């Protein structure tokens, strides 16, 4: 797969998340997906994302930086949102916060098979 093709798939995946178009998630995510070395499978991964949107109703994924090196993607995602309660163990309680997530993906058969994610919790703590 070419770099541009993989980047286009990733942009479509992020658009799918932002639309919360859960039935289409299987177009982008492998049935055996793992997140931070935890095997979740597609249904567990979807449940994790749905929970994120329940806890952060105005959640929107914005790509700040994207590097494509097939079969891998590295991205820096920016968030500007207001989680309704506790987020990452912090009492945010509806306060608007901005933070980034650094995330790496490994693709298999054109779908996301592994995800490694680190959220900048210190940035959130500084805003609270």
Secondary structure, 3 states (H helix, E strand, C coil): CCHHHHHHHHHHHHHHHHHCCHHHHHHCEEEEEEECCEECHHHHHHHHHHHHHHHCCCCCCEEEEEEEECCEEEEEEEEEECCCCEECCEECCCCCEEEEEEEEEEEECCEEEEEEEEECHHHHHHHC
